Amino acid sequence: MAQVDWSLPALEDLDSIHDYIARDSRFHARRAVERIIERTKGLEKFPARGRIVAEFCDPHIRELKEGSYRIVYRLLREEVVVVCVWHSARRMLPVKRFE
């Protein structure tokens, strides 16, 4: 079983998502973040279940989708690291996070 960890920038993404949605609804902001986190729970047992991120063509960089968000993670030996949570309407993933 793989351990799922969140990078600091990914946690900051969650905070930003929450803050943005909370301007209209604190309830929906909390719910959106909970759903994103919940979506990553299955990665412990099935770490390769996400699709390969097209921008990288690297089998170790994968993503899950939750609503309009891309949950991008890196596969390591016994660990999955969530690198960013990115709104799918945004054009470019933060490439520096993957270096």
Buried (B, 14 or more C-beta within 10 A) or exposed (E): EBEBEBBEBBEEBBEEBBEEBBEEEEEEBEEBBEEBBEBBEEBEEEBEEBEBBEEBEEEEBBBBEBEEBBBBBBBEEEEBBBBBBBEEEEEEBEEEBBE
